[in-house]
């Protein structure tokens, strides 16, 4: 993630959140737990993991066709 330019506005903060979430995922946490730990917030029917994935898509890190299979 060091090769991503910080840009203007909140982009730098989002990249820092993504970095924190990636470290949490690599340490074994679930997607929603890692997203919450990194600072992504759930609201209504949208959970924190969905907001994390949306931020990744918005920055171009993953494509629009990327799907996550969730198990209960």
N, C-alpha and C positions, 0 to 999 in steps of 0.2 A: 504494500500500500504506500510505500515511500515514493513510488514513481507517480502517484496521483498529485496533480497540482492542487494547492489549497483553494484557489479561486477566490470569488467574492462572496460576501454574505455568510450564510451558515454552512457552506460547503465544507470548510475546514473542521467544524464541529461534528458534522455528520461523518466525515472520514475518521475522526478520532473515535466516534461511537462504533463504527464498523470494525475498527481495529480491536477495540475492547471486546466486542462480541465475538470476533474471530478467535481471540485468545481463550475466551470462555468456552467456545465450542470445541476447541482443540483440547481443553482440559476435561471434557466429558459432559458438560452441561447440555441439557436439551435446548432446542431452538428458542422457545418462549422464555425459558429461564435466562439464557444468554442475552437475549434482546432486552429483557427487563433489567438485568444487571448492567448492561451497557448504557441504559438511559432511554430506550424506546418505550413509549407508553401505550398501553391498551386503552381503547375507548369504544364504548358501545359493543358492537359485534366484531370489531376489528381487534385481533390480539397483537401483542408486541412482536411476535415472530413475523406476522404478515407485514408489519410496518418496517421491520428490518429488511425483508426481501424486497419491498417496494423501494426502499432507499438504495439497495444494490442495483436494481433495475434502472432507477433514475440516474445513477452515476455511470451506467453502462458496464458494470462489472459482470452482470449476467444478462442473457437475452430475454426477450419477451416470451419465448416458448418454454422457458425453464419452469418446471413444476416440481413441487415438493410433495412427497408422499408422507402423509402423517399417519402414525399408528397410535392407537389408544393405549 
